Amino acid sequence: MAVTLVEKYPSVSREDIDPESSNALLDRMPDFAECAGIDAEDPNLSLARRLKACKMNLVNALAQSSLTPLWLLQEHEQHLDKEAADPLEEPKSSTELASPLALIRQCYQRVTVEKAAGEVERNAEDMVAALQCFPFTFNDLTRLVDLHGYAGRHLQQENAQVRERIARITQCGAKHKNDGFAQILQLHRQHLGRPLGFFFTGQGSRYSLAELIAAERAWLESRQQLVTANSGLVLYIANQYKGSFLDFEDMVQEGQTGLLKAADRYDYRLGFKFSTYAGYWIRQAISRALSRSERVVRIPCGQVGAINKFFRDREQLLVRTGKEPSLQDLAEHTGLSPAEIDAILAISQTAVPIESSSDDDDEAFAPIDFLEQDIFASAFGILAQSDLARLIGQALKILNPREAKIICDHFGVDSERELTLKEIGLELNLTRERVRQIEVGALNKIKRHYGEHLSSFL
């Protein structure tokens, strides 16, 4: 069974958020969808309009806070030179964030430096306008609301929903996240002299912590409604990939992640239907999950696309010529160099188990059955033989020439075969008994000097 990705929040009425600001936002947004001919009765269109309005209302509420620019600068400026590790991840590229962050940095410096009454209000208005233009992601919005809840955890709150959210942040939040929040609050206190506050105070303040959390709940609820209304599209697309490496439930789960990305990125004002836009994200999420699971060794998605394109071109060339194309023919047809083709063929090979994994067929052969079984001498044995030869050479040096010759000939040291005592006696013009006596004396001499070392090799 697929795991639900969208957290269910309590129902929030229209009065929980600022109705005047939401209606004003809807009025200011040009309805390009109607101009493009999209049916106004499309339920996705109305859900997308409400999602856009709730998100902008939340962004406006966060833009009023003096904690928001400090968190954005601390979170994103250090990652400007790094691109997202996965294209499915939501954070923008460095080129999209550089200009908004530079503007926020300038406005924040003016807010913290200039303390004149008129300048403070004008700089605060500039800061709010700069924050409203920032491309907030889903992670940015949720983390910022958590930050404000963490900052207001010591305040007395009459709203039960606010107390519940603050308790969830302080109790269930990860330790490293809370440590980062504490650092942000310390910097904020150093810059502005207060732990939590909005740029406009008193009658000029339109938002509070309770309204901020209510705006987030309304945004998440509208996001969930849009995703739930199109969950059937995920089932329809996942059904087209049946029989692949993933179970159907896993493909639905991956498709849900793509649907969530589509809901966060969709802009109804551009004139495209949500089902068409979300279909591309769902298919991409499922296809990438399949590419990750079909191989034992994971290949980057960009390389998978290059491999598939190469084999399609190879199949076209094979059909056209009717014979197996050579490396040079493939290079001319695909426009790749022979080295690039060799690299593609190398990484496209599938992993094969060296042992048989079939439990039913006992007579099935595995690759290990066809491998040459070479017998290699162990390293310990080689070292032992070399040490033994060295000790025997040292032992023979303490003998006189006649004793050494008798020992070497009788035991076959540095000779092709072993000689008997009688053969050694004939060669040295000695009796067999005399040769035996000389051999016993030589062995005793060796035993006195090297007996303990040589016995370790027995």
C-alpha positions as CSV (number, residue, x, y, z in Angstrom):
1,M,0.0,0.0,0.0
2,A,1.3,3.4,-0.9
3,V,2.2,5.8,1.9
4,T,0.2,9.1,2.0
5,L,2.5,11.9,1.3
6,V,0.3,14.8,2.2
7,E,-0.3,15.6,5.8
8,K,-3.9,16.2,6.8
9,Y,-4.5,19.5,8.5
10,P,-7.6,20.5,10.3
11,S,-10.2,22.3,8.2
12,V,-9.6,26.1,8.0
13,S,-12.5,28.4,7.3
14,R,-12.2,31.4,5.0
15,E,-12.3,33.7,8.1
16,D,-9.0,32.1,9.4
17,I,-7.0,33.9,6.8
18,D,-7.2,37.6,5.7
19,P,-10.2,37.6,3.3
20,E,-9.5,41.2,2.1
21,S,-5.9,40.5,1.2
22,S,-6.8,37.2,-0.5
23,N,-9.5,38.8,-2.6
24,A,-7.2,41.7,-3.5
25,L,-4.6,39.2,-4.6
26,L,-7.1,37.4,-6.9
27,D,-8.2,40.7,-8.4
28,R,-4.6,41.8,-9.1
29,M,-3.7,38.5,-10.9
30,P,-4.6,38.6,-14.6
31,D,-6.6,35.6,-15.6
32,F,-4.6,34.4,-18.6
33,A,-6.3,31.0,-18.4
34,E,-9.7,32.4,-19.5
35,C,-8.0,34.4,-22.3
36,A,-6.3,31.2,-23.5
37,G,-9.7,29.4,-23.8
38,I,-9.6,27.2,-20.7
39,D,-13.0,26.3,-19.4
40,A,-13.7,28.5,-16.3
41,E,-15.8,25.6,-14.9
42,D,-12.7,23.4,-14.7
43,P,-12.4,22.3,-11.1
44,N,-8.6,22.3,-11.3
45,L,-8.7,25.9,-12.3
46,S,-10.7,27.1,-9.3
47,L,-8.5,24.9,-7.0
48,A,-5.3,26.4,-8.5
49,R,-6.7,29.9,-8.1
50,R,-7.4,29.3,-4.5
51,L,-3.9,27.7,-4.0
52,K,-2.3,30.6,-5.6
53,A,-4.1,33.1,-3.4
54,C,-3.4,31.2,-0.2
55,K,0.2,30.9,-1.1
56,M,0.5,34.6,-1.8
57,N,-1.3,35.4,1.4
58,L,1.3,33.3,3.3
59,V,4.2,34.9,1.4
60,N,2.8,38.3,2.3
61,A,2.6,37.3,6.0
62,L,6.1,36.1,6.0
63,A,7.3,39.2,4.2
64,Q,6.2,41.3,7.1
65,S,8.5,39.4,9.5
66,S,12.1,40.6,10.1
67,L,13.1,36.9,10.6
68,T,12.4,36.0,7.0
69,P,15.2,37.9,5.2
70,L,17.8,36.7,7.8
71,W,16.8,33.1,7.3
72,L,16.8,33.3,3.5
73,L,20.2,34.9,3.5
74,Q,21.6,32.3,5.9
75,E,20.0,29.4,4.0
76,H,20.6,30.2,0.4
77,E,23.6,32.5,0.1
78,Q,26.1,29.7,1.0
79,H,24.5,27.4,-1.7
80,L,24.6,29.9,-4.6
81,D,27.5,28.1,-6.3
82,K,25.9,24.7,-5.9
83,E,23.2,23.4,-8.2
84,A,20.5,21.0,-6.9
85,A,21.7,17.4,-6.6
86,D,18.5,16.0,-8.1
87,P,16.5,17.9,-10.8
88,L,13.3,16.7,-9.0
89,E,14.2,18.7,-6.0
90,E,12.4,22.0,-5.7
91,P,15.2,24.5,-4.8
92,K,15.9,27.0,-7.7
93,S,19.3,27.2,-9.4
94,S,21.9,29.8,-8.4
95,T,21.1,32.0,-11.4
96,E,17.5,32.4,-10.3
97,L,18.3,33.1,-6.6
98,A,21.3,35.4,-7.1
99,S,19.4,38.6,-8.0
100,P,16.6,38.3,-5.4
101,L,19.1,37.5,-2.7
102,A,21.3,40.5,-3.6
103,L,18.2,42.8,-3.4
104,I,17.2,41.3,0.0
105,R,20.8,41.7,1.3
106,Q,20.8,45.4,0.3
107,C,17.4,46.1,1.9
108,Y,18.3,44.1,5.1
109,Q,21.5,46.1,5.5
110,R,19.6,49.4,5.2
111,V,17.0,48.2,7.8
112,T,19.7,47.2,10.3
113,V,21.8,50.3,9.8
114,E,19.5,53.3,9.3
115,K,17.4,54.0,12.5
116,A,15.7,57.3,11.5
117,A,11.9,57.2,11.8
118,G,11.1,57.9,8.2
119,E,13.9,55.8,6.8
120,V,12.9,52.8,8.9
121,E,9.4,52.7,7.5
122,R,10.6,53.3,3.9
123,N,13.3,50.6,4.2
124,A,10.7,48.2,5.7
125,E,8.4,48.7,2.7
126,D,11.3,48.1,0.3
127,M,12.1,44.9,2.2
128,V,8.5,43.6,2.1
129,A,8.4,44.3,-1.7
130,A,11.7,42.4,-2.2
131,L,10.5,39.4,-0.1
132,Q,7.3,39.2,-2.1
133,C,9.3,38.8,-5.3
134,F,11.4,36.0,-3.9
135,P,10.7,32.5,-5.5
136,F,9.7,30.6,-2.3
137,T,9.7,26.9,-2.4
138,F,7.6,24.5,-0.4
139,N,10.5,23.8,2.0
140,D,11.2,27.5,2.4
141,L,7.6,28.3,3.4
142,T,7.2,25.4,5.9
143,R,10.6,26.0,7.5
144,L,9.9,29.7,7.9
145,V,6.7,29.0,9.6
146,D,8.5,26.6,11.9
147,L,11.1,29.2,12.6
148,H,8.4,31.7,13.7
149,G,6.7,29.1,15.8
150,Y,10.0,28.3,17.4
151,A,10.7,32.0,18.1
152,G,7.3,32.4,19.7
153,R,7.3,29.3,21.8
154,H,7.8,31.3,25.0
155,L,5.0,33.7,24.3
156,Q,1.5,33.3,25.8
157,Q,-0.8,32.3,23.0
158,E,-4.6,32.3,23.3
159,N,-5.2,30.5,20.0
160,A,-5.4,26.7,20.5
161,Q,-4.1,26.0,16.9
162,V,-1.0,28.1,17.6
163,R,-0.3,26.3,20.8
164,E,-0.7,23.0,19.1
165,R,1.7,24.0,16.3
166,I,4.3,25.4,18.7
167,A,4.2,22.2,20.8
168,R,4.7,20.1,17.6
169,I,7.7,22.2,16.6
170,T,9.4,22.1,19.9
171,Q,8.7,18.5,20.8
172,C,8.9,16.7,17.4
173,G,11.4,19.0,15.6
174,A,14.8,17.6,14.8
175,K,17.7,18.7,17.1
176,H,19.8,20.1,14.2
177,K,16.8,22.1,13.0
178,N,16.2,23.7,16.4
179,D,19.9,24.5,16.7
180,G,19.8,26.3,13.4
181,F,16.7,28.3,14.5
182,A,18.5,29.2,17.7
183,Q,21.4,30.6,15.7
184,I,19.0,32.7,13.5
185,L,17.3,34.1,16.6
186,Q,20.6,35.0,18.1
187,L,21.7,36.9,15.0
188,H,18.3,38.6,14.8
189,R,18.6,39.8,18.4
190,Q,22.1,41.2,17.7
191,H,20.9,43.1,14.5
192,L,17.5,44.4,15.6
193,G,17.5,43.9,19.4
194,R,14.3,41.8,19.6
195,P,13.8,38.0,19.4
196,L,10.6,38.1,17.3
197,G,8.9,40.9,15.5
198,F,7.4,42.3,12.3
199,F,8.5,45.3,10.4
200,F,5.3,47.1,11.1
201,T,4.1,47.2,14.7
202,G,1.0,48.5,16.3
203,Q,-1.8,49.5,14.0
204,G,0.5,49.2,11.0
205,S,0.9,45.4,11.6
206,R,-1.5,43.3,9.6
207,Y,-0.3,39.9,10.6
208,S,0.5,38.1,13.8
209,L,1.8,34.7,14.6
210,A,-1.7,33.2,14.8
211,E,-2.6,34.6,11.4
212,L,0.7,33.3,10.0
213,I,0.0,29.8,11.1
214,A,-3.6,30.0,9.9
215,A,-2.4,31.2,6.5
216,E,-0.1,28.2,6.3
217,R,-2.9,25.8,7.2
218,A,-5.1,27.3,4.5
219,W,-2.3,27.0,1.9
220,L,-1.6,23.4,2.8
221,E,-5.3,22.5,2.8
222,S,-5.8,24.0,-0.7
223,R,-2.6,22.2,-1.9
224,Q,-4.0,18.9,-0.6
225,Q,-7.3,19.5,-2.3
226,L,-5.7,20.0,-5.6
227,V,-3.5,16.9,-5.2
228,T,-6.4,14.8,-4.0
229,A,-8.6,15.9,-6.9
230,N,-6.0,14.6,-9.4
231,S,-4.9,11.4,-7.7
232,G,-6.8,9.4,-10.3
233,L,-4.4,10.8,-12.9
234,V,-1.5,9.1,-11.0
235,L,-3.3,5.8,-11.1
236,Y,-4.0,6.1,-14.8
237,I,-0.4,6.9,-15.7
238,A,1.1,4.3,-13.3
239,N,-1.1,1.7,-14.9
240,Q,0.7,2.3,-18.2
241,Y,4.0,1.1,-16.6
242,K,2.7,-2.2,-15.2
243,G,4.9,-5.2,-15.6
244,S,8.1,-3.2,-15.0
245,F,10.7,-3.5,-12.2
246,L,8.5,-1.8,-9.6
247,D,5.3,-2.9,-7.9
248,F,2.2,-0.9,-8.8
249,E,1.9,0.6,-5.3
250,D,5.5,1.8,-5.5
251,M,4.9,3.4,-8.9
252,V,1.8,5.2,-7.5
253,Q,4.0,6.4,-4.6
254,E,6.5,7.8,-7.1
255,G,3.8,9.3,-9.2
256,Q,2.4,11.1,-6.1
257,T,5.8,12.8,-5.6
258,G,5.6,14.1,-9.2
259,L,2.1,15.3,-8.6
260,L,3.1,17.2,-5.5
261,K,5.9,18.9,-7.5
262,A,3.5,19.8,-10.2
263,A,1.1,21.4,-7.6
264,D,3.9,23.5,-6.2
265,R,5.1,24.7,-9.6
266,Y,1.9,25.1,-11.5
267,D,0.8,28.6,-12.6
268,Y,-2.8,28.6,-14.0
269,R,-2.3,32.1,-15.4
270,L,-0.1,30.7,-18.2
271,G,-3.0,29.0,-19.9
272,F,-2.1,25.3,-19.5
273,K,-4.4,22.7,-18.0
274,F,-3.2,21.3,-14.8
275,S,-3.7,17.7,-15.9
276,T,-1.5,18.2,-18.9
277,Y,1.2,19.9,-16.8
278,A,1.1,17.3,-14.0
279,G,1.2,14.4,-16.4
280,Y,4.8,15.3,-17.4
281,W,5.9,15.5,-13.8
282,I,4.2,12.2,-12.9
283,R,5.8,10.4,-15.9
284,Q,9.2,11.8,-15.1
285,A,9.0,10.7,-11.5
286,I,7.9,7.2,-12.4
287,S,10.5,6.8,-15.2
288,R,13.3,8.0,-13.0
289,A,12.2,5.6,-10.2
290,L,12.3,2.7,-12.8
291,S,15.8,3.7,-14.0
292,R,17.0,3.7,-10.4
293,S,15.6,0.2,-9.6
294,E,16.2,-1.7,-12.8
295,R,20.0,-1.9,-12.3
296,V,22.1,-3.2,-9.4
297,V,24.5,-0.3,-9.9
298,R,22.7,2.9,-10.2
299,I,23.4,5.0,-13.3
300,P,22.6,8.8,-13.4
301,C,19.4,9.7,-15.2
302,G,21.3,11.7,-17.8
303,Q,23.4,8.7,-18.7
304,V,20.3,6.5,-18.9
305,G,18.8,8.9,-21.5
306,A,22.1,8.8,-23.5
307,I,22.1,4.9,-23.3
308,N,18.5,4.7,-24.5
309,K,19.1,7.1,-27.4
310,F,22.2,5.2,-28.5
311,F,20.4,1.9,-28.6
312,R,17.5,3.4,-30.5
313,D,19.9,4.8,-33.1
314,R,21.7,1.5,-33.2
315,E,18.4,-0.3,-33.9
316,Q,17.5,2.1,-36.7
317,L,20.9,1.5,-38.3
318,L,20.5,-2.2,-38.0
319,V,17.1,-2.2,-39.6
320,R,18.4,0.1,-42.4
321,T,21.5,-1.9,-43.3
322,G,20.3,-5.4,-42.3
323,K,23.6,-6.3,-40.6
324,E,25.3,-5.7,-37.3
325,P,26.8,-2.1,-37.5
326,S,30.5,-1.7,-36.8
327,L,31.9,0.8,-34.3
328,Q,32.8,3.2,-37.1
329,D,29.3,3.0,-38.6
330,L,27.8,3.7,-35.2
331,A,30.1,6.7,-34.7
332,E,29.1,8.2,-38.1
333,H,25.3,7.6,-37.5
334,T,25.1,8.8,-33.9
335,G,27.7,11.6,-34.1
336,L,29.6,10.2,-31.1
337,S,33.3,9.4,-30.9
338,P,34.4,5.8,-30.6
339,A,35.6,6.5,-27.1
340,E,32.1,7.8,-26.1
341,I,30.5,4.7,-27.7
342,D,32.8,2.4,-25.7
343,A,31.9,4.3,-22.5
344,I,28.2,3.9,-23.2
345,L,28.5,0.2,-23.9
346,A,30.6,-0.3,-20.8
347,I,28.1,1.4,-18.4
348,S,25.1,-0.2,-20.1
349,Q,26.1,-3.7,-19.2
350,T,23.9,-5.4,-16.7
351,A,25.1,-7.1,-13.6
352,V,25.0,-11.0,-13.6
353,P,25.1,-13.0,-10.4
354,I,28.1,-15.3,-10.4
355,E,26.2,-18.0,-8.7
356,S,22.9,-19.5,-9.7
357,S,19.8,-18.0,-8.0
358,S,17.4,-20.6,-9.3
359,D,16.1,-22.9,-6.5
360,D,13.8,-25.0,-8.8
361,D,16.3,-26.1,-11.4
362,D,19.1,-28.0,-9.7
363,E,20.9,-28.7,-13.1
364,A,21.0,-25.0,-14.1
365,F,24.6,-23.8,-14.7
366,A,25.9,-20.5,-13.2
367,P,28.7,-18.4,-14.5
368,I,30.9,-19.7,-11.7
369,D,30.7,-23.2,-13.3
370,F,32.4,-21.9,-16.5
371,L,35.2,-20.0,-14.8
372,E,38.7,-21.5,-14.8
373,Q,39.7,-22.8,-11.4
374,D,43.4,-21.9,-11.0
375,I,45.2,-23.2,-7.9
376,F,47.4,-20.5,-6.4
377,A,50.0,-21.1,-3.7
378,S,49.3,-19.3,-0.5
379,A,51.5,-16.4,0.4
380,F,52.3,-18.0,3.8
381,G,53.6,-21.1,2.1
382,I,55.9,-19.2,-0.1
383,L,57.3,-17.3,2.8
384,A,57.8,-20.6,4.8
385,Q,59.7,-22.2,1.9
386,S,62.0,-19.2,1.5
387,D,62.8,-19.1,5.3
388,L,63.4,-22.9,5.3
389,A,65.9,-22.6,2.4
390,R,67.7,-19.8,4.1
391,L,68.1,-21.7,7.4
392,I,69.3,-24.9,5.6
393,G,71.9,-22.9,3.8
394,Q,73.2,-21.4,7.1
395,A,73.2,-24.8,8.7
396,L,75.3,-26.3,5.9
397,K,77.9,-23.5,6.3
398,I,78.9,-24.7,9.8
399,L,79.8,-28.2,8.4
400,N,83.1,-29.2,6.8
401,P,83.1,-30.0,3.1
402,R,82.8,-33.8,3.5
403,E,79.9,-33.5,6.1
404,A,78.1,-31.1,3.9
405,K,78.5,-33.3,0.8
406,I,77.2,-36.4,2.7
407,I,74.1,-34.5,4.0
408,C,73.3,-32.9,0.6
409,D,73.7,-36.2,-1.4
410,H,71.8,-38.3,1.1
411,F,68.8,-35.9,1.5
412,G,68.8,-34.6,-2.1
413,V,69.7,-30.9,-1.3
414,D,70.6,-29.1,-4.5
415,S,70.7,-32.4,-6.4
416,E,68.3,-34.3,-8.7
417,R,68.0,-37.4,-6.6
418,E,68.8,-38.8,-3.1
419,L,71.8,-41.2,-2.9
420,T,72.1,-44.2,-0.5
421,L,74.9,-44.4,2.1
422,K,76.6,-47.2,0.0
423,E,76.6,-45.0,-3.1
424,I,78.1,-42.1,-1.1
425,G,80.7,-44.4,0.4
426,L,81.8,-45.7,-3.1
427,E,82.1,-42.1,-4.3
428,L,84.2,-41.0,-1.2
429,N,86.1,-44.3,-0.9
430,L,84.6,-44.9,2.6
431,T,82.6,-47.8,4.1
432,R,78.9,-47.5,4.5
433,E,79.2,-47.6,8.3
434,R,81.8,-44.7,8.2
435,V,79.5,-42.6,6.1
436,R,76.6,-43.2,8.6
437,Q,78.8,-42.1,11.5
438,I,79.8,-38.9,9.7
439,E,76.2,-38.2,8.9
440,V,75.1,-38.7,12.5
441,G,77.8,-36.3,13.7
442,A,76.8,-33.7,11.1
443,L,73.1,-33.9,12.0
444,N,73.9,-33.5,15.7
445,K,76.0,-30.4,14.9
446,I,73.1,-28.9,13.0
447,K,70.6,-29.8,15.8
448,R,72.7,-28.0,18.4
449,H,72.9,-24.8,16.4
450,Y,69.6,-24.7,14.4
451,G,67.4,-27.5,15.9
452,E,64.9,-25.1,17.5
453,H,64.4,-23.1,14.4
454,L,64.1,-26.0,12.0
455,S,61.7,-27.9,14.3
456,S,59.1,-25.1,13.7
457,F,58.8,-26.1,10.1
458,L,57.8,-29.7,11.0
